[in-house]
Amino acid sequence: MNKSDIMDKISSEAEITKAQAENALNAILEAITGTLAAGDKVTLVGFGSFSVTERAARTGRNPQTGAELKIPAGATPKFTAGKELKETVKGS
């Protein structure tokens, strides 16, 4: 399922136009992105939590040449599924 499919699903479930569904989805994604960029956590009860984790600097390898390279430390987004989501997926 891609973004267009999600907008179609929102449009039909909420009985709104596709343009309104697109605006709603974009607003949600911008809110989550902005919150994570500020270093905060987003929790959607039953669905899951989005957070930012710090990754330490490490040494990696170029898969084409095998040469070692230094990967700098940085922040990366993380998603942890909630209980209801886990149970729904597990039961399907």
C-alpha positions in Angstrom: 0.0 0.0 0.0 1.4 3.4 -0.9 0.5 7.0 0.0 -2.1 7.2 -2.8 -3.8 4.0 -1.6 -3.9 5.4 1.9 -5.5 8.6 0.7 -8.2 6.6 -1.2 -8.9 4.5 1.9 -9.2 7.7 4.1 -11.4 9.3 1.5 -13.8 6.3 1.4 -13.8 5.5 5.2 -14.3 9.2 6.3 -16.6 10.0 3.3 -14.5 13.0 2.3 -13.0 14.1 -1.0 -9.6 12.8 -2.1 -8.2 16.3 -1.8 -9.4 16.5 1.8 -7.9 13.1 2.5 -4.6 14.2 1.0 -4.5 17.3 3.1 -5.3 15.3 6.3 -2.6 12.7 5.6 0.0 15.4 4.8 -0.9 17.3 8.0 -0.5 14.1 10.0 2.9 13.3 8.4 4.1 16.9 8.8 3.1 16.8 12.5 4.9 13.5 13.2 8.0 14.7 11.2 8.1 18.1 13.0 7.7 16.5 16.4 10.5 14.0 15.8 12.8 16.7 14.3 12.3 18.6 17.6 13.5 15.5 19.5 10.1 14.6 21.0 8.1 11.4 20.9 4.8 10.7 19.1 2.5 8.1 20.7 -0.7 6.8 19.1 -2.3 4.6 21.7 -2.9 1.1 20.4 -1.0 1.8 17.2 2.5 2.6 18.3 5.2 5.2 19.1 7.5 7.1 16.9 10.8 8.3 18.6 14.3 9.4 17.7 17.3 7.3 18.8 20.9 8.2 18.7 23.3 6.0 16.8 27.0 5.9 17.7 29.7 6.4 15.2 30.9 3.2 13.6 33.0 1.7 10.9 31.3 0.2 7.9 32.3 -1.2 4.5 31.5 -0.2 1.0 29.7 -3.3 -0.4 31.1 -2.7 -3.9 34.8 -2.2 -3.0 35.1 -3.6 0.5 36.8 -0.5 1.6 36.3 0.6 5.2 34.5 3.9 5.8 33.6 5.8 8.9 29.9 6.3 9.5 29.3 9.3 11.7 27.0 9.4 14.8 23.5 10.6 14.2 19.9 10.5 15.0 17.5 8.1 13.3 13.7 7.7 13.6 12.3 4.6 15.2 8.8 3.0 15.3 7.6 0.7 18.0 4.3 -1.1 17.4 1.6 -0.9 20.0 -0.1 -3.9 21.6 -3.3 -3.7 19.5 -1.4 -3.4 16.3 0.8 -6.4 17.2 -2.2 -8.5 18.1 -4.1 -7.6 15.0 -1.1 -8.5 12.7 -0.4 -11.6 14.7 -4.0 -12.8 14.4 -4.3 -12.3 10.7 
